[in-house]
């Protein structure tokens, strides 16, 4: 009995790691935008939802192969992220933070309402049935394995862009000190726009991965939007390493909670862990103590 229990425990731990990769990808996009522009996109998960609809229509309706539809979807959501910045965020850059939060919250409801009117409330899926990988008595979803690998590749690509290119270096510099970079002649408006497009592209990549695991409907963002925001807060808004650590902590708590009870209790435990940590480390897991 103990041997079987250990196998199930190991399976839950590995599934937690696989889930953590996708959550870390979502947190990376949101943290990137906050770290550079200092604005939290409450509507970030709704960009993912639009991307999932894009994948559904490109693949299921227009018949494009998945590997062709995915880059198109990423580019479309990147363009949506840039448009959101240009139309909503840029006019409010000098406004109080509460105004920015209310504006992005308004975009959240606009996108949900648009999806409801345009696509209806039916649950849709790509119809792709990936096999299950069996290792002894342990079973792992190929969809989650694929999502984990693709998320890692996406995060490495972002790291290389941020460290090996001039634009990426400018993004990191602005995240550290906006005022000085503006005085040095860096076009901050252009960098902000590129950052928003990059954040949107990450949301598009997440959409291409999540659409293999979730049905698409106008409120699918509620399945992962709140937990992504909590991960960013727990890791320290704008702190990439903290968000990465927090994503895997949350994923393991959710996965282990699902092992000992059910998945809903896993989320309850994750939220309870977040509340406790906010008393202990209110500025984030990796924040420096004053």
N, C-alpha and C positions, 0 to 999 in steps of 0.2 A: 504493500500500500504506500509506503514511504517513497519507494522508487518511482511509482506512477506520479505521486504528488510532485516529486522533484522535477520530473519531465514536464509536467504542466507549468510549474513555476518557471523553468527555463524558457519554455515556449512563450509565456507571458512577458518575460524580461526582453526576449528578442523582439517580440511584437511591439513592445514599448519603444525600443530603439528605432524600429522601422517607422512608427508613428512620429517619433521625435524628429526625424529628418524632414518630414513634410511640414510639421509645425515650425521648425526652425527656419524653413524657407519662407513661410508666411511672415514670421516675426522679422526676418531680415529685411523684407520689403518695407514693412511699416517702420522699423527702426531707422532704416536708411533715410526715409522721408523726414522723420522727426529730427534725426541727428543733423541733417543739413539745413532743412527749411524751418525747423522748430514749429511745425504744425502737425498735429495728430489727425490722420484721416480716419474718422469714425466709420466712413463708408468704404474702407478698404476691402472688406469681405464681399461687398456688393460688386466691386470690380471683378473679383474672382467669379461671382455668380454670372455676370455678363459674359465672361470668358468661357464659362462652362456651356452657356447657351450657344456661344459662337462655335465651340467644338461640336456640339450636338448637330447644329445645322450644317456645318461644313462636312461632317462625316456622315451623318445619317440621312440628311435631306439632299445635299448636293453630291454625295458619293465620293468625296475626296479621301484618299488614303490617310490613315491616322498620322503618319510621319510627314505628310504634306499639310494637313489641316493644323497641326500643332504649331509650327512656326508662324503661319498666317494668324492664328489666334493670338500668339504672343505679341506680334507686331500690332494687331488691332487694339489689344488692351493697353499696350504701351502708348499708343496714340490717344486712347481714352484718358490715361493718366496725365499726359501732357495737356490735353484739352481741359481736364478738370483743374489743373494748376492755372492755366491761362485765364479761364473764365471765372473761377470761384476763389482760388487761393491767392493769386497775385494781387487782386484788388484789396485783400484783407490782410496783407502782410504786416501792415502797421497797426492793425486793429487789436483790441484786447483778446487774449486767448479764448475767452468764453464766446466771443463772436465767431472765431474760427471754428470752434467745436460745434456751435449751433449751425453754421453754414455747411460743414461736412455732414452733420447729422441730417440736415435737410436734404442733401444730395442722396443720403442713404434711402430716405423715404421716396424720393423722386425715382431712383433706380428700381426700387422694389415695385412701386406703382406702375412704372413703365413696363417692367417685365410681366406684371400681372395682366395688364391690358394687351400687350403685344403677343404674349406667348400663352396666356391662360395659367391656370393653377394646376394643370395636370403634371404628374410626375413622369419624367422622360429619362431614358438612358440610352447609351450608345449601342447596347446589345452585344458588347464584347464580353465574352465569358472566358477569362483567363484561367488556366489550371491552378491547382494547389500543389505546392511543393511539399512532399512528405519526406521527413527525415526521421526514420524510426516511427515513434508514436507522436511526433511533433508535426504540425501542419502550419504552413505559412502561405499567405496569399501572394501570388505572383504580381498582382496589381500593386500591393503594398511594397513588395521588393523592388518593382520597377520604379515606383514613386520615390522610394528612398534613394536609389542609385541616381535617378535623374535630378533629385533635389541636391544631392551632393555635388554633382557635376555643375549644376546651376550656381551653387554657392562658391565653388572653386573658380568658375568663370568670372563671377562678380569680384572675387578677391583679386584675381589677376588684372581685371580691368581697373580696379581701384589702386593697385600698386604699380602697374607697369605702363599706364598711359597718362598723358598730360591732363586730360579731363578728369580721370579718376583721382589724380594727385590734387587737383584743384578742389574736387568735391571733399576730399579728406581735410584739406586745409581750411576750407570754409566751415566745415563742421567744428573745427577747433577754435577758429576766431573769425567771425564774419566781418567785423569792422575793419580789421587790419587788411584782410584780403581785398576788400572794396577799395581801400586807400592805395593798394598796390596795383590797381588797374584791372583787376579780375572782373569780368562781366558776370556779376552775381545772378542777374536775371536769367542769363543763358544757362548757368550752372544749375539753378533751381529747376529750370524747365527740363534739362537733361536728367536730373535726379528724379523728377516726377515721372518721366517716361521710363526710366530704369525701374522705379518702384512698380509702375504699371506692368512692365514686362515681367517682373517677378510674379506679380499677381496672375498674369496670363499663363506663365509656366505652372504655377500652382493649380490653375484651373484645368490645364491639360492632364495633370496627374490625378486630381481629385475626381474628375469626371469618370474615371475608371472605377471609382469606389462608391460614389454617391449618385443618387438620382438627381436630375436637374429640376428645380422648381424655383419660383421667385423668392422663397425664403430660405434657400439652402445656406445662405451666408450665416444664418443664425446657428448653424451646426458647428462652425469653426471661427466665426468672427469674434464673439466675446472671449473665447479662450486665447485667441491670438493677441488681443489687446491686453489681457491679464498677463500673458507671458512677457510682453514688452514692458509692462509696468514692473513686474517682479524682477526682470533682468536689469531694469533701469532704462527708462526711455532714452533711446539713442545709443545705448550700450550694446554693441554687436555681440561681444563675447558673453555678456550677461544674458542676452536674449537667447543665445545658443544653449547655454547651460539650463536656463529656465525651461526651454522647450522640451529638453530631454527629461527634466525632473517631472514636469507635468505629464508627459507621455507615459513615463513609468508608473506614476501614481494612478493614472486612468487605467492602464493595462492591468496592474496588480489588483486594483479595485474590481475590475471586471472578472478577474480570476476568483477572488474570494466571495464575491457577491454577484453583481451584474454591472453592465457598462454604465448605467445611470449613476450607481453608487460610486463608480470610479470618478465621474465628473464632480459629484458632491464632495468627495475627499479632496480632489484637486482644488476646488474653490475654497474649502475649509483651510487647506494648506496655504493658499494665497492670503487669506485673511490673517492667519497667525503670523505669517512672514511680514506682513505690512506693519504689525506691531513691533517686530524684532528688527527688520531692516526696511524702514519706510522708503528709503531712497533707492532701494534695489539690492539684489543679492551681492553684487560686486562693487557697490558704492563705497568710497573711502569714508572711514569714520572721521568725524571732525574732532 
